[in-house]
């Protein structure tokens, strides 16, 4: 088996067992794909490129097919694979989504993994929906990520102040519910809420600096005790290095980062008026995140082959 053939689920489990994580970089603009791939290669890291429905609707990545086409131009499967991120059952505006059609399209296009987001449903409905998508993904031989709890940030309406959210543990994933959810759905990775938040995507808010989120590590430890699968942290932009690296030791095996790379791209594009300059900004910031924020430079072989 070549490194390009190592199953996607094995990569995340290897990172989990080693106390490491795989960063997943979201790409709201197609030109971001090339510099992220180059950064992963130059840091000798293994990363995911991720594309979410919200990015096709609010930015310029256009959809799963366009992202896959651009990915194939630059792909380096021993360093980077492609994840279909945040396919919601109910979207940020409360509208129902034809999620099965999107998941099926991703599978047919050759995505290496998928995520179903039923977090806006009640527990029973989330379990039922997630179970159906897990079966679909597993029939195709790929892993399925799910979400339990509420990671705030993408909604267009009023949201709680961050300190209130953290102190009251609003939306936090419940360990008992997580145990039941994982047992009944068979999901491969679980996205959890422990104080992490998404950056805003609404047009009027997307340029604002994201609040510096904290992570409730005691709560995370309870979640890892409750479930025996890798956990996922969405909203990794701006979270302190020490928190992220400790979270890896408590079960976080995948860290999604979107806002700070998107803003680096947009700011360079505005100031320089050049896509090449924006790509350069993404390349440099991606390398900085891998090396300094996450401490994952040179970990590619450990992630691919196990600790």
N, C-alpha and C positions, 0 to 999 in steps of 0.2 A: 504494500500500500504506500503510495506517495503521500507527501504532506498535503497536497491538494485534495486528496481523497478522504482525509480524516473526517469522520462525521461531525457535524456542527454541534450536536449535543455533547459529544465527547470533549470538545474544546472548552465549553463552559464548565463542565464537570471537572475537568483537569484544573482549570483556574480555581474553582471552588475548593478542591481538595488541597491546593497549594497555598491557599490564603491570598490569592491574587484575583484580579478581575479583568474582564475584557471590556475596553471602552467601546461604546457604540456612538458614532458621530452622525448626527442628523444632517441631511443635506436639502435645505429648502431651495437652493439654487444649484443647477446642474454643474456649473463650472467648479464647484467646491469638491467634486469627487476626485479629480486628478490630484490636487495638492494633499488631500487627506491620505490617499494611497501612497504618495511619495513620502509623506511624513512617517507613515507606519513602516515603510521599508527602511528608511534612513535611521529610525530608532530601533530597528530589529524587534518590533512589537507585532502582536496580533490584534487586530481591531475589526469591528463591524462598521459597515456603512448602513445607516438606517434611514428609511423614508416612511413618513406617516401621512395619513389622509389630510390632516390639518395643513400640512406643508404644500400639498397639491392645490388646496382650495384658497389659501391665504398668501402663498408665495409663488414661486415660479418653477417648481420642479416637475409640474405637469402631470405626474401620475406614475404608476408602477412600471409601465412599459418604457417610458422615456428614461426613467432612472436606470432600469436594467440595461437599456441600450448604451447609455453613457458609461455605466459600470464596466460593461464588457470591453470598452475601448481601453481601459486602464487596469483591468483586473490583475491581481496578483494573489491567487487563492492561498498561497502559503503565508500570506500576511493579512489579507482582507477578504471578508465575505459579506453577503448582502442580506439584510434583515428587513422584513415588512413590518413596520412598527405601528402601534396604536391604530388598529382598525376598530373603530368604536361601534357598539351596538346602538348607542344614542350619542349624538355628537355634542359639541360645545354649546350649541344653541337649543338643545333639547329635541332635535329632530331625529327620527329613526333613520338608520343607515342600512343599505343592502349589503351587510357585512359579508355574507357568504359569497356573494359574487366577487367582491374584492379579494377575499382570501383565495378563492378558486383561481382568479386571474393570477395572483402572485405565485401560486403553486405551478400553474401551467407555464409561467414565464421563467421558472427556475430559481425562485428565491430560496435561500438556504434555510430560512426559518420564518415563522409568522407570529404575530401577536394579536390576540383578540382582547379587546378592552370592554368588558361588561361591568365596569366599576360604577356606572350610573344606574345599574339595575339593583333590585333587592337580592339578597344572598341566594335564594332558591333559583331565581331566574338567571343570575350570573353563573351558577353551577351548571344549570341545564344547557345554557348557551355555550359556555366554555367547553363542556364535555363534547358537544357536537363538533366543534371546531378542532379539538384535540384529535378526535377520531379521523377527521378529514386530513389533518396534517400528518398523522402517523401512517395513514394509508399511503401517503406520498413519500414516506421515509424521512420526514423532517420534523424538528421539534416545534412545540407551540408554547409561547409565553402567554401568561394571563395576568390580570391585575385584580387585586382585592384591596379595598380601602379607597380613599379619594386623594389623589395627588392634585391639589388645586393649581390654578394658574392659567389654564387655557380658556376658561369660561369667559363669556363676554359680559356677564352681569356683575353686580357687586360681589365682592369676596371678603372674607374676614381679614383683619389686619394680621400680619405674620405672627406677632408676639401672642395674640389671642389664639391663633391656630395652634401654635406650639405648646403654650401653657395648658390649654384645654384639650390637647391631643385631638383636635378636630380632624375627622377623616382617617385617623390612624387605623392601620390594619389590626384587627382583633386576632390574637393568637389562636383562640379556640375556633373561631370561624376559619382561620387559615388552615388549621389541621383538617377540618372537615372538607374544605374546598379542595385541597390538594388530593385527599383520598378519593373524593367522588369525581373529580374531573380528569385526573391523570396528567395534568399539565406538567411540562418539563421545567419551567422556570416561573417564579412568581414575583411580579412587581409589587412592592409594598410601599406603604405610606408611613414614614417615621419622622416627619418634619420636613421632608423634601418637597419642593414645589417646582412646577414648570415656570419658565419665563413667559410673559404675556405675548400673545400673538395678534390680538386685536390691533387694527391699524393705528388707532390713536394712542396706543400704549406700548407698541413693540420696541420703540427706541429707548424706553426708560431702563435705567439700571435695575437689574433684578435684585430683590432683597437678599441679603446674605443669609441663606438658610442654614439651620443647624440640624443635626441628626440626633434623635433620641436613641442612644446606643443601648441603654438598658432594655428599651422596648424591642430593639432589633434582636438582642440576645434571646429574648423570650420567643420571638418569631422563629428564630433558627432552631430553638429547642422543640418548637411545635411541629415543624415540617422538616423533612429530610431531603430537600431539593435546593438547588441554587436560588438565591434571591437576587432581585434586580432593583437598582436605584435609578429612577427617572428624576430629571431635574438636577443633574450633577453640576451644572454651571455655577461657578462661584462658591461652591462648598469648600471649606478649608481642607488643606492637604491632610492634616492630622486626623480629621474626622473621616475622610474618605479612606485613608489607609487603615484606620482601626476598623471601619465598617467591613473591609475585605476580610478581616480576621473573624468577623461575626456573621459571615455567610453571604455578603454581597459579592456576586461573581460577575456581574455585568453592570456597567455604569453608563447611562445615557447622558450625552452632553450635546446641547443644541444651541441655546441662546447665545453663549459667548462666542462661538464660532460664527454664527449668523451675523451677529453685530460686528465682529471683526471684518467680515466680508463687506457688509453694507457700508461701514464707516470708511474703509479704504476705497471703495467704489465711489463714494461721494466726494472724498477729498482728492483723489487722484484721477478720477474719471476713466479708469482703466480696469478692465476685467483681469488683466495680468497682475496688476498691483493688488487687487482684491484676492486673487489666488495666492499670491506671495504672503499676504497677511494671514490667510488660513493655514498655509503650510507652516509658517513660523509658530503660530499659536498652537496648532495641533502638536507639533514637536514639544513645545513647552509643557502642554498638558500631560502628554505621555511621560515625559522625563521628570518634570518637577512636581506637578500636582499629584499624579498617580504613582510615580516611581516604578513604571513598567517598562522602561527601556531595557532591551536585551532579554526579555522574558518569553519571546516567541516560542522557542523550543520547549520550554517547560509547559506552556499552555497547550501546544500541539501534542506533545508526547507524554505529558504527565510529570508530576514532581519526582 
